[in-house]
Amino acid sequence: MLLYMMDTKKIRKFFPAIKAGRIVSNNAASTQIPIQLLDLQKKLAVQYDNVHRGQSESSLLTTKEFEASYDTIAQFIGAPSRKNIILYRNTTEAINSVMYSLLTEFKDGDNVVTTFMEHNSNYVPWYGLCQEILPKLGINVEYRIVKFDKETGLLDLEHMKSLVDKKTKLVCCTGASNFLGTINPIKKIKEIADAGGYVQPDGEKRAYLLIDGAQLVPNSFVDVNELGIDFLAWSFHKMMAPFGVGVLYAKEKLLEKMKPFLYGGDMIAEGKVSPEKVEYNSLPWKFTAGTPNILGTILSAQAIRLLIDFALNPRKRKYFLSDNPLDASDVKKAMDNIKSHEQTLIGEALKILGSAPSLKIYGPKDPAGRTSLVAFTCENVSPFKIAEGLNKFGVESRAGCHCATLAHYYYGLNPPASCRLSFYVYNDLKDVRKACEAVKKCI
C-alpha cells in the first residue's frame, strides 16, 4: 500500500550530491548536506567569533545564535528546556559521557542490561565499565545482554524482564537497530526498567533507561517527556547536518547531580576556581568543557528546522532561519510524514529483494515495524563483493558489521558482515528500484 510520499522532486534539487547523479543509499551511516546549510555556513563565517568569551558584537551575536540552537534541539524532542541538552561530537561520545558521569555511583554487585542488537557504541562502553574500569577500583559490576528473535528481529521482552532486577542500575537499549531496522517498543522497555526496583542515590526505586536514538530520532517523532526516558543520544550527521555534533538529552535532576564527563574551561562558574574549591557552571554549560563546535551546533539546529520545512512543505519556509519556536504539532506531523515516506521506500525494497531466493533479509518483514534500512546476505556471494558490485552500478551501500557486531555474531555469520541499503527523505522509489535491482544483478 502506498503511504504518504514527500515532494522528493523539489527536495532533491537542494542536495548537491543528488544533483550530481549519485544514488545515495548509505544514509544510516550519514546523510547528505543541503545547499541551504552550506550557504548558511558561508554567511556565518562573516560574523563568526567564539561564544561566552567576548564582549564584541560578533561574539555576542554568535553566542545568541549558539544558545538559541539548544532551544531548537530541546523543542524538537519535547524536552522542557535547553538545560536538558548536552552536545558532544557524536552519539558514541554522548553515551560514553553517561558511563563516565555515573561511574562513581556504581556499587559492588550492580548490573547493567543491554541487548544483542546494540550498536557497539551502546555495548562497548558498558563492557569497558564492567570488565576494565570498575574492577581496578575493586567494584564488581555485571553486564547482561538481552536476546532477540532471529526470525522476526524483535527484542525478547520476556528475556529482558528476567535480566532486570533490584541490582540493575541502568538499562541501555537502541531505539532502532542499525542492522535489523527494528523499531523497539520504548514504553514497554521503560515499564520493565521501572519495575526493577534498584535504589538510586535519590531514593527512587527503578533502573535508569538510556536510549540510543541514532537511527530513531532522524526518522521518527520522539517526545522524551511522553516516553519518560532518562537519557537519549543521537547524531546530527544522520539528519542532514555536517559531521561533529551529537546530542545527549537527560533529565535535569540527573544532570544536576551527575559529575561532569570533561573538565576545563566554560564548564566552570565564572570566577569560581580557587586552590581550595571549584564550582561548576549552570546547566547545560556544566557539561561543555572548552570551546564547543559553534558552527556545527548552529547548523545542526537549522538542519532540524529545514527538515521540518521539507517534510511539511518544501516549497514554503516556516522554520528555517526564523525565530519561530517549534510547534509540537508541526514536529509530529513532519516526522510522521518522514516515517510514512520511508515506510513506502523500505516496503518497495523488501518486495524487490524478497523476490531473490538466495538472499537472507534480516529484521521485521513488516515495513511498519522498521526504519528505512535493509541488511542482507547471500548464500554464495560475500557482502563485500555485493557492495563492490553495487558501486560499479553507481549504487552506494555498506558492507560489514555496521558496528552491530554482537548481532552478526548472534546469527553466527562468518565473517560477521552483511550488505546494507538505507534511504532518507531525498530518496524516491526510483532510487530504491535501481538499488535493489542492482543487488539482484550482483548476486
WOVENTA-V376452 format. One record per backbone hydrogen bond with DSSP energy under -1.0 kcal/mol. CO is the residue of the C=O (numbers start at 1). NH is the residue of the N-H. If there is no record, write none. Layout:
co:CO nh:NH
co:CO nh:NH
This chain:
co:6 nh:8
co:7 nh:11
co:8 nh:12
co:11 nh:14
co:12 nh:15
co:14 nh:35
co:15 nh:19
co:16 nh:20
co:17 nh:22
co:18 nh:21
co:22 nh:24
co:23 nh:396
co:25 nh:422
co:26 nh:29
co:26 nh:30
co:34 nh:38
co:35 nh:39
co:36 nh:40
co:37 nh:41
co:38 nh:42
co:39 nh:43
co:40 nh:44
co:41 nh:45
co:43 nh:46
co:44 nh:48
co:56 nh:60
co:57 nh:61
co:58 nh:62
co:59 nh:63
co:60 nh:64
co:61 nh:65
co:62 nh:66
co:63 nh:67
co:64 nh:68
co:65 nh:69
co:67 nh:71
co:68 nh:72
co:69 nh:73
co:70 nh:74
co:71 nh:75
co:72 nh:76
co:73 nh:77
co:74 nh:79
co:77 nh:224
co:81 nh:84
co:82 nh:85
co:84 nh:250
co:86 nh:248
co:88 nh:246
co:90 nh:94
co:91 nh:95
co:92 nh:96
co:93 nh:97
co:94 nh:98
co:95 nh:99
co:96 nh:100
co:97 nh:101
co:98 nh:102
co:101 nh:259
co:102 nh:105
co:107 nh:110
co:110 nh:142
co:111 nh:169
co:112 nh:144
co:113 nh:172
co:114 nh:146
co:115 nh:118
co:119 nh:122
co:120 nh:123
co:120 nh:124
co:123 nh:127
co:124 nh:128
co:125 nh:129
co:126 nh:130
co:127 nh:131
co:128 nh:132
co:128 nh:133
co:129 nh:134
co:134 nh:137
co:134 nh:139
co:135 nh:138
co:140 nh:109
co:142 nh:112
co:144 nh:114
co:146 nh:116
co:147 nh:156
co:149 nh:153
co:154 nh:149
co:155 nh:157
co:156 nh:160
co:157 nh:161
co:158 nh:162
co:159 nh:163
co:160 nh:164
co:165 nh:168
co:167 nh:111
co:169 nh:208
co:170 nh:113
co:171 nh:210
co:173 nh:212
co:175 nh:184
co:181 nh:371
co:182 nh:177
co:184 nh:186
co:185 nh:189
co:186 nh:190
co:187 nh:191
co:188 nh:192
co:189 nh:193
co:190 nh:194
co:191 nh:195
co:193 nh:196
co:193 nh:207
co:198 nh:206
co:200 nh:203
co:204 nh:200
co:208 nh:171
co:209 nh:230
co:209 nh:231
co:210 nh:173
co:211 nh:233
co:212 nh:175
co:213 nh:217
co:216 nh:219
co:216 nh:220
co:223 nh:227
co:224 nh:228
co:230 nh:251
co:231 nh:211
co:232 nh:249
co:233 nh:213
co:234 nh:247
co:236 nh:239
co:236 nh:241
co:237 nh:31
co:245 nh:236
co:246 nh:88
co:247 nh:234
co:248 nh:86
co:249 nh:232
co:251 nh:255
co:252 nh:256
co:254 nh:258
co:265 nh:290
co:267 nh:281
co:269 nh:272
co:272 nh:279
co:277 nh:274
co:279 nh:269
co:284 nh:287
co:285 nh:288
co:292 nh:294
co:293 nh:297
co:294 nh:298
co:295 nh:299
co:296 nh:300
co:297 nh:301
co:298 nh:302
co:299 nh:303
co:300 nh:304
co:301 nh:305
co:302 nh:306
co:303 nh:307
co:304 nh:308
co:305 nh:309
co:306 nh:310
co:307 nh:311
co:308 nh:312
co:309 nh:313
co:313 nh:316
co:319 nh:322
co:327 nh:331
co:328 nh:332
co:329 nh:333
co:330 nh:334
co:331 nh:335
co:332 nh:336
co:333 nh:337
co:334 nh:338
co:335 nh:339
co:336 nh:340
co:337 nh:341
co:338 nh:342
co:339 nh:343
co:340 nh:344
co:341 nh:345
co:342 nh:346
co:343 nh:347
co:344 nh:348
co:345 nh:349
co:346 nh:350
co:347 nh:351
co:348 nh:352
co:349 nh:353
co:350 nh:354
co:352 nh:355
co:353 nh:356
co:356 nh:359
co:358 nh:379
co:360 nh:377
co:366 nh:369
co:367 nh:370
co:369 nh:183
co:371 nh:373
co:372 nh:423
co:374 nh:421
co:375 nh:362
co:376 nh:419
co:377 nh:360
co:382 nh:386
co:383 nh:387
co:384 nh:388
co:385 nh:389
co:386 nh:390
co:387 nh:391
co:388 nh:392
co:389 nh:393
co:390 nh:395
co:391 nh:394
co:394 nh:23
co:398 nh:420
co:400 nh:418
co:401 nh:404
co:403 nh:120
co:404 nh:408
co:405 nh:409
co:406 nh:410
co:407 nh:411
co:408 nh:413
co:409 nh:412
co:415 nh:417
co:418 nh:400
co:419 nh:376
co:420 nh:398
co:421 nh:374
co:422 nh:27
co:424 nh:427
co:428 nh:432
co:429 nh:433
co:430 nh:434
co:431 nh:435
co:432 nh:436
co:433 nh:437
co:434 nh:438
co:435 nh:439
co:436 nh:440
co:437 nh:441
co:438 nh:442
co:439 nh:443
